Amino acid sequence: MKKLVILTGAGMSAESGIPTFRGADGLWENHRIEDVASPEGWRKNRALVLEFYNQRRKKIVSSKPNEGHFLLAKWEKYFDVEIITQNIDDLHERAGSSKVMHLHGEIRKSRSTFDENLVYEMEGWELKEGDVCEKGYQLRPHIVWFGEEVPLILAAAELCSRADLFIVVGTSLQVYPAAGLVNYTLPYIPKFIVDPSAEQLPVNASLQKISKGASLGLLELEEKLLLLS
């Protein structure tokens, strides 16, 4: 069974009603990125950061996977599918995908501010001041913030190097280091990018482009892909 590696970005979940990362003004839902998604922001105003992610988490808990998510899960019948996602939601898992690597963390998990290896599943959507790990330290969102290392990037690069087919969905390949993962794929394997602005993207020429949203683009790609299975 051929290994199909898929890199997904914000556009993958946009059809589920989850807003993309930030607007053209550089703000994330009227907040400066530095205030809500950085270690400095956490030190400056922990309550703001917790509330910001509580609202994001609340939205995600009530959202549902879209047709694109279900298509990727269905393809496990034909390929060894491994998803690398820049998204912090759990919609891939809820759609049935069994192998998902979250580069930027998972919003429905929390972790210790003392020991980053202490990570906890969250049942609800709210994380409050005073919620502590087993060692008594405040819990924070299990998210990779700006200024922090992406701990899974080497594992993701190694996975891309073993791909027989490679697909990019819902990302403009502008956010590094994830955007550089395509460079780790073998030069001769089939590669595709599905994104509404695919034709305008200054991306690797070997990527076959489908300028559509995630669900429609993946549906169009499916027939072509199955011929390669």
N, C-alpha and C positions, 0 to 999 in steps of 0.2 A: 504494500500500500504506500503510495507516494505521500511525502510530507508536504503539507500545505501550511505555510506560515502566513499569518494575516496580522498586519499592523493597523490598529484602529485608533481614531481620534475623535474629537468632539462631535464631528458631523455624524458619527455612527449613532449617537444617542439623541441628536437634535430632534429627530422625528418622534421621540418619546416624550418630548416637551421639556427636555433638560437643556437649559441655555448653554450656548457655547462659552468658551472660557472667558473672553473679554471682548468688549466692543471696540470700534475703531478709535474711540477716544482713550483707549488704554485702561479704562476702568472696568472693574468686575462688579457689575450690579451696583454702581455708584460708589464703590470703594476703591481706593488706591490699592494696587496689588500688594505693595510693600506693607500695608497696614493689616492685611488679613491672610497673607500667604507667605510669610517669611519669619525666621526666628526672631528678627528685630520687632516685628509686629506683635508676636506672642509675648515678648518681654515687656513691650510698651503697654499693651492693652489686652490682657488675656481674656477678659470678659467679652470684648468685641469679637475676637477670633472664635471663641467658643460659640457665640450666638450666630455668627456668620455661617459656620459649618453646620450648626443645628438646623438652620433654615434650608441649607442645601440638602442635608440629609433627609429632612422632612419631605422635601420635594421628591427626592429619589425613591424613598420608601413607597410613596403613592404612585410612582410612575410604573409603566409596564414596558417590557421589551417590544420592539417593533419588528416588522417583517424581516428587516435586514438581520437582526439578531437571530431570529428563528432559522433563516437560511443558513447562516454560518454553523449553527448547531446541526442542521440536517445534513450538511456536507460531511459530517463525521462518518456517514454511511459509506462514503466513497474515498475519503482521504484520511490520513493521520493529521488532523487539524490541530494546530497550536496557535493560539491567539496571544499577541502582545498588544496590550492596550495602554494608551495614555490616559484613559478615562478612569475616574475614581468610583464610578457606580458599579453595581453588581448585575447589570442587565444581561450581560453575556451568560453568566452563570444561571440566572433565572430562566433564560431561554433554552438552556440545556447544554451549553458548551462545557466540555469536561476539562479542558486544559487552557487556563487563562493566566497570563502573567501580567500583573499590574505594575507598570513601571513607576507610576506616580502615587502609589498607595491605594488604600481602600477606605472610603468614607464611612462605611458601616462597621469599621473597626476602630478601636482606640489603642493607644500604647503609652507605656510609662515614660515620663520625662526623666527618669533616673536610669532605666535599663531599656534600651530600644528593642531588646529581644522579648520583652514582656508585652505581648499583643493580645488583645481581647476582642471577641465578637460582641457586637452591640445588639441587643434585642429591640430596643426602641430607637428613637431618633435624637434624643437629647443627651448631651454630655455637659455636665455642670461643674462649676468650681466646687472643689471639695470631693469630687469623684477621684478616687486614688487607686493605685495599683496595689498588689499584695505586699509591697514593701513600704507603702504609705506615701508615695509620691503622686502628685497630680497627674491625671491622664490628659493626653492631648490627642487631636485627630491623627489617625495613622495615614498621614499625607506627606509626600515629599514636597517641601516648600522651596521657594526660590532661595538660592544660596546653600542648599543642602545637596549632598551627593545623591545620585540615582543608584542605589545599591544593586539593582538587578540589570544594569545596562550591559555588563560583560556577559551575563548569562543569556540576555536577549541577542547580543551580537553572535554568540556561539550558535544559538538556535537558528538564526538567519543563515549562517554559513552552511547549515545542513538541509536547507529547504530545497525541495524539488520544484516548487512553485511558490510565488510570493505575491501577495496582494496588499495594497494600501487602501484603506477606506476612511473617508471622512476627515482627512487631515491634509493641510497644505504643505506639509514637510518643511515647516519653518521653525519648529521648536526643537532645539537640540538638547540633549544628545540623541533623542529618538529619531530625529530626521535623518541622521547618518546611518541608520541601521540598514538601509537599502544597499549601502556600499559594501556590506559584508556578505551579500548574496553572491552566488557564483554567476559569472557574467552571461552564461548561456541559458539559464533557466527562464521559463516564461514569467513575466512580471506585469502586473496590472495596477493601475491606480483608479479608484472610483471616488470622484469628488466633483461637485458642481463647477468648480473653477479649474478642473484638471488641465484643460487646453491652455490656460494662461500660466500654468505653473512652470517655473524654470527648473524642472526636475530631470532626473536621469533619462536620457533619450531612449533607453531600452524599455522603459515603462510604457505599456499599451494603455491609452487613456480612455476613460469613459466619463464624460462630463454630465453626471447625474447624481442625485442624492443616493444615500446608502441603499435603501430598499430597492428602488427601481434600477439602480446601477448594478447591484449584485444579481438581481433577477435577470438582467440582460447578459451578465457575465456567465451565469450558471450553465447555459447550454454549451458555450465554448469551453468552459472549465471541465465539464463532464467528459468531453472528447479527449481530455488529457489525463483522465483518471486511470 
